[in-house]
Amino acid sequence: MDRAATIDTIRRRLGPWDIIVIGGGATGVGCALDAASRGYDVLLLEQHDLGKGTSSRSTKLIHGGVRYLRQGNIALVREALRERGLLLKNAPHVVHNLPFIIPCYSQWQKLFYGAGLKIYDALAGKYGIGRSRVIGKDEVAKHLPNVQTKGLKGGVLYYDAQFDDTRLLIDITVTARTHGAAILNYAPVTRLLLQSGRVTGVEFVDAETGDVITAMAHVVINAAGIFSDSVRQLADIKADSVVTYSQGIHLVFDEKFLPGEAGLMIPVTDDGRVLFCIPWNGHLLVGTTDTPVSEPTLEPKAVQTEIDFVLKTARHYLSQKPSREDVKSVFAGIRPLVKAGKAARTASLSRGHDLFVDGSGLVTITGGKWTTYRQMAEDAVNKAANVAGLDDRTCITADLPISAEALGIAESLDSAINCSAEEVLRAVRYEMARTVEDVLARRTRILFLDARAAIELAQPVAQLMAKELGRDENWIVNQVKDFKKLAEGYLLP
């Protein structure tokens, strides 16, 4: 992507954009793709890098949400299972089936979870991806070689889907751009422009140059996730908060702690959630937690109680027990949850999404989860078109393939985890990467897989990027310094 050309396009535009989207996470990029594929002129602005916030910190699952059955939220489960099916169809290069096992330590558990998963199957309908079944102790141990077998009575096998969250996000971005969307990262919106009390555009800063740029629009969609309230308050400083926050963390281990191709689902934990132990990119990912937090931040940190909780729970179900010294990376993410009256526990709040239209005409879409990003985007664009009086155009994303970047094989840089010069250059040239963090955290997932390996790669990656971007030695030094400081937060304290 030619960043300068994109900014020049924005500056030279004479009339308003049909839609401006604020936020470059799953929902915002989904809105850009939805709007552009309908033929609307759309501009997306992201304050940092694409997926910097919650969208890169998920449990890497595309799923209906088994735990929502227990809450009785049948509509959300059915919607998510439909969206799971559509993603498997439209992005098969990055979304794939994954078998899960619920190990059962009583006959009652086998009956209870077996019945629940049959309902899960039924809700999927034609979007089903495999039938669940009750299995014996030996088959559980075959699928999960390191499972705790003491007292094991059997288990329940069911199917969901797995993905790489930021890889899908970047591919959606590429697809949106092929449909004409203008997308710019490192472009924080600092002001909403108002005329007669209505939002008519935005003012943003090019974070690389400091230039202040204005863009007009018929309607603005606020898809800023955990920062949605802050954007709403740019239009009305007195706007009530509609979002509350919950933090979840994940620990990453060597795959030896759960070899094989199946995931382990722990259905009941102390904080009211489920816990997943899943294979991911040659490692084991374990999470997540549910910890209320008071405010959003781009770089949340795991707290000791969360780390202890995940370790304790995983150790209870694994024969070879992971320790703190085995943790290769720890990362945290903050969920935007739509406030629900006086609900005291964030674990009980729905992951359903909601739309708000303020008196200024600002359209806010928030809540939800990765699996339902496409439906969220469809709803948001429908509402935005209605608010702005745009031509009524049908959403086509249910049948729209997501572009797959060509992944070549090249010599890897010197690291415990493969990262090729070709990947770095592709990230800069075609995927909007501007910093070492962009490459090592999100275009590749090395920081999330092994923080120490990522630190080793900072210098050679910075050198490659500097040559491609025309940066000097000072840029290299500062990039390596900044990245190492950030990466230390992914190591256990």
HELIX and SHEET records of a PDB file:
HELIX    1   1 ARG A    3  ARG A   12  1                                  10    
HELIX    2   2 ALA A   26  SER A   37  1                                  12    
HELIX    3   3 THR A   54  SER A   56  5                                   3    
HELIX    4   4 VAL A   66  GLN A   71  1                                   6    
HELIX    5   5 ILE A   74  ASN A   90  1                                  17    
HELIX    6   6 GLN A  107  ALA A  124  1                                  18    
HELIX    7   7 GLY A  125  TYR A  127  5                                   3    
HELIX    8   8 LYS A  137  HIS A  143  1                                   7    
HELIX    9   9 ASP A  165  THR A  178  1                                  14    
HELIX   10  10 GLY A  225  PHE A  227  5                                   3    
HELIX   11  11 SER A  228  ALA A  235  1                                   8    
HELIX   12  12 GLU A  255  PHE A  257  5                                   3    
HELIX   13  13 GLN A  304  TYR A  317  1                                  14    
HELIX   14  14 ARG A  324  ASP A  326  5                                   3    
HELIX   15  15 THR A  346  SER A  348  5                                   3    
HELIX   16  16 TRP A  370  THR A  372  5                                   3    
HELIX   17  17 TYR A  373  ALA A  388  1                                  16    
HELIX   18  18 THR A  397  ASP A  399  5                                   3    
HELIX   19  19 ALA A  421  TYR A  430  1                                  10    
HELIX   20  20 VAL A  436  GLU A  437  1                                   2    
HELIX   21  21 ASP A  438  ARG A  443  3                                   6    
HELIX   22  22 ILE A  446  LEU A  449  1                                   4    
HELIX   23  23 ALA A  451  LEU A  469  1                                  19    
HELIX   24  24 GLU A  473  ALA A  487  1                                  15    
HELIX   25  25 GLU A  488  TYR A  490  5                                   3    
SHEET    1   A 6 ALA A 182  LEU A 184  0                                        
SHEET    2   A 6 VAL A  42  LEU A  45  1                                        
SHEET    3   A 6 TRP A  17  ILE A  22  1                                        
SHEET    4   A 6 VAL A 212  ASN A 222  1                                        
SHEET    5   A 6 ARG A 198  VAL A 205 -1                                        
SHEET    6   A 6 VAL A 189  GLN A 195 -1                                        
SHEET    1   B 6 ALA A 182  LEU A 184  0                                        
SHEET    2   B 6 VAL A  42  LEU A  45  1                                        
SHEET    3   B 6 TRP A  17  ILE A  22  1                                        
SHEET    4   B 6 VAL A 212  ASN A 222  1                                        
SHEET    5   B 6 VAL A 363  GLY A 367  1                                        
SHEET    6   B 6 HIS A 353  VAL A 357 -1                                        
SHEET    1   C 8 LEU A  61  ILE A  62  0                                        
SHEET    2   C 8 GLY A 154  PHE A 163 -1                                        
SHEET    3   C 8 VAL A  95  CYS A 104 -1                                        
SHEET    4   C 8 GLY A 263  ILE A 266  1                                        
SHEET    5   C 8 LEU A 275  TRP A 280 -1                                        
SHEET    6   C 8 HIS A 283  GLY A 287 -1                                        
SHEET    7   C 8 VAL A 243  ASP A 254 -1                                        
SHEET    8   C 8 THR A 291  VAL A 293 -1                                        
SHEET    1   D 3 LEU A  61  ILE A  62  0                                        
SHEET    2   D 3 GLY A 154  PHE A 163 -1                                        
SHEET    3   D 3 ARG A 133  ILE A 135 -1                                        
SHEET    1   E 8 LEU A  61  ILE A  62  0                                        
SHEET    2   E 8 GLY A 154  PHE A 163 -1                                        
SHEET    3   E 8 VAL A  95  CYS A 104 -1                                        
SHEET    4   E 8 GLY A 263  ILE A 266  1                                        
SHEET    5   E 8 LEU A 275  TRP A 280 -1                                        
SHEET    6   E 8 HIS A 283  GLY A 287 -1                                        
SHEET    7   E 8 VAL A 243  ASP A 254 -1                                        
SHEET    8   E 8 SER A 329  VAL A 338 -1                                        
END                                                                             
